[in-house]
């Protein structure tokens, strides 16, 4: 029991911190937001430190319901970083936009969501997985509608809730089928059932589980909610949605696919390949017509999920390691892009979201433009930026797994994506200057942009030995 | 000096200078860029001086297994040495050409140029498949910005076309590279050069590389991005585009397609020959009717590049040496011609040929330099292009007399359009008042053109300096591809008399 508690230490820290801070928020009111935000970040850091102990190498906790392995630790580090950044970048935005300060529930909700995500990536059982997923999602629904006076935000929250509930239903249906035909919800026993022989019921369960997972990672054809929610939600929340839950859902999908359904790789590989190619192509084509930068980044995230799935389709340790590398680089690129979107505001300080307002940014705010150009070229996968290595790693794994035709289509389709990223660079560098954005005094945001930009710049290649070894250790924990 | 990582230093100098440029004033950035490119030129000269002709195939090697799946591997042979020299030689000239012509956003412009230099040297020096790809592909970003920000009226269309066209070609090559790395279990280019790929796969790999290099080269009918990009780019952008970036395609054929896929190269030689023959005649005719000077020179580039490709795929020593010489000669001559156009464009702000005339009267020095480069472009003996074109065509003659016949007409057409251009711009009556008011070359402009003119004449008079460094590499290459050599239709027979004059004096 003590061993199990030690293995779940990060979740305990986050959960306890969230509950305590909720009480503080109830009594302290809006005045306590600042302290709560910093305490929340401290709790995330504490949870991160706790990962160094039994939480990353302990093995099974609670009789296999929960797994504390290197894979979970890797995903959790990304989740905590992304959650921390989402808390840090929020206060300024709400102060300027909503007219009143950030409500103290915001960091608390993010902590709760992070707890849920930790459970998702550590789940060794379908029920743990489901509970974690719901904890994460419920917090996220509230976050999406956090600007109560803004109808778009309310609409985003409602849409997210209804569609998320539908997805949970599909997933739960799949889980019940798997349980019904295998007699267990434990991943290791499910794997035995899949290995025992072909069963139509189990195959149906697999299809429904993957449909539910595809919803959560917003892979085509279950992506419809993404652009609307991303556009409507407050920008810091959108940054959060595009980073931490994406990593968590992707890591969860990888774990379910490999650990629970590994023997049925040939069955789910078709689904993953279809979802991957459809996401890459649809994400790229649909983004071309967008005029709102947040919608564009939503389609870009769909496109990126497609590339990350290429690594999963390989179904090897190398492929899983590539998925983790991809998600690491993706988190840096996407958080960096959203941090820059946060700087887009007119002279009165109100946020602007049209791509046209970026015109001539390279003249009015050269460093900001350079940063966004770096992220865009990186998202497009143009070397020498680090985004190229992310794509390189997943396609390398796919080719090594013998999926050559799949890699060919995927790589060729990446050219379509380059077009709309280029359009942003063109708007910033080639067009005549639009009215300048209000200057930013926030050092934290500027510093975070610089860190993200340096990470995706060619300097990022220096991190490859470390990143490669660590992600491979993490991936091997699943095999 | 052994152990001194000279290639890494040549990469580091422009990298550091490029970042520093962003923090300086406009004038500071100009001087820093000039100094950095001159340092690289000095390093390049040192590289050439220390290059052991007849020594090991790969020299100045550096290797650090930095990136997991691929390594940071640098090293050069004779081909790479000469192309690096071309890059570092043209770069200070480009900076000089933009000294007054570029007035807005000078810091970023200089930064983009220095990054381009870094990437070009990196492409030629890379000894790892994926390192090569990174350098090769990354060149798109600065060129996209150079065309788009500092280009002419229709620059946005041209920049998109340039970027997406070349990207599409390159990703196809990337797919082939993934397959090769997996098949050979190595990403080292020297090892891949000695890997025999299965013949039936070679065709596909060859076509994938062809997709990339044919666009970069550019070969007809993939050349349509070039006239747009050239016309819209600033003068120095055109110089670097024509001078060095077009050589990436030829270098790619030489480094990858020929030695790695010799059988496929032989089988698909007809494709190269056919496209090249069409290119020589068609683009020469198109050049004849251009009214825009830059477009005319851009089309002439396509024709010259076709001579490179037929030389390469002749599978013999003359052809390959000739192709390399044409690449070097064309890099210098077309770069210089773009500079010549830039000189009068800076004065009158138009590239319309009809707006000029009679420049020989008020700009005699200009007329002289323009004349040197015009006859060099035509390929008169004593200039660089003669050596290259003669060797190339002599090489191809052994394989296909018909292709030689067709391509030689291109030389005649080349003389036609270049002399026609020269006559309309420089000769004739000096009737237009604004043209009469144009001053002759300034010292700065002479300083830009004179070194190129000297190099062009040097190559024409004593080509041995340039043939010697690559002689061993050509021998290695021909030995490698000899097994797939196609049978020629010219049936040359051995001579009977003494042929003493042909042998170079040792």
Contacts between the chains, C-beta under 8 A, distances in Angstrom:
chain1	res1	chain2	res2	distance
A	362	B	105	8.0
A	362	B	108	7.7
A	362	B	149	7.9
A	363	B	105	7.8
A	366	B	108	7.6
A	377	B	141	6.0
A	382	B	137	6.6
A	382	B	138	7.1
A	382	B	140	6.6
A	382	B	141	6.3
A	382	B	167	7.5
A	383	B	133	6.7
A	383	B	134	3.9
A	383	B	135	7.9
A	383	B	137	4.8
A	383	B	138	5.0
A	384	B	134	5.0
A	384	B	135	7.6
A	384	B	138	4.4
A	388	B	134	7.0
A	388	B	137	7.9
A	389	B	67	7.7
A	392	B	69	7.4
A	392	B	130	7.1
A	393	B	69	7.4
A	395	B	178	6.1
A	396	B	69	6.1
A	396	B	178	6.3
A	396	B	181	7.9
A	399	B	178	4.6
A	399	B	179	6.5
A	399	B	182	5.4
A	400	B	182	5.8
A	404	B	179	6.6
A	407	B	175	6.6
A	407	B	178	6.7
A	408	B	175	5.3
A	411	B	171	5.2
A	411	B	174	6.2
A	411	B	175	5.3
A	412	B	168	7.9
A	412	B	171	6.3
A	412	B	172	7.1
A	412	B	175	7.7
A	414	B	171	6.4
A	415	B	164	6.7
A	415	B	167	5.5
A	415	B	168	5.0
A	415	B	171	5.8
A	418	B	163	7.4
A	418	B	164	6.7
A	418	B	167	5.7
A	419	B	160	7.9
A	419	B	164	6.5
A	422	B	144	7.5
A	422	B	160	6.8
A	422	B	163	6.2
A	422	B	164	7.7
A	425	B	144	7.7
A	425	B	145	8.0
A	426	B	148	6.5
A	426	B	156	6.3
A	426	B	159	7.4
A	426	B	160	7.5
A	429	B	145	6.2
A	429	B	148	6.2
A	429	B	149	5.5
A	430	B	148	4.5
A	430	B	149	6.2
A	430	B	155	7.0
A	430	B	156	5.5
A	430	B	159	7.4
A	461	B	66	7.0
A	461	B	67	5.9
A	462	B	66	7.2
A	464	B	66	6.9
A	464	B	67	4.8
A	464	B	68	5.1
A	465	B	66	7.0
A	465	B	67	7.7
A	465	B	68	6.2
A	468	B	68	4.1
A	468	B	69	7.8
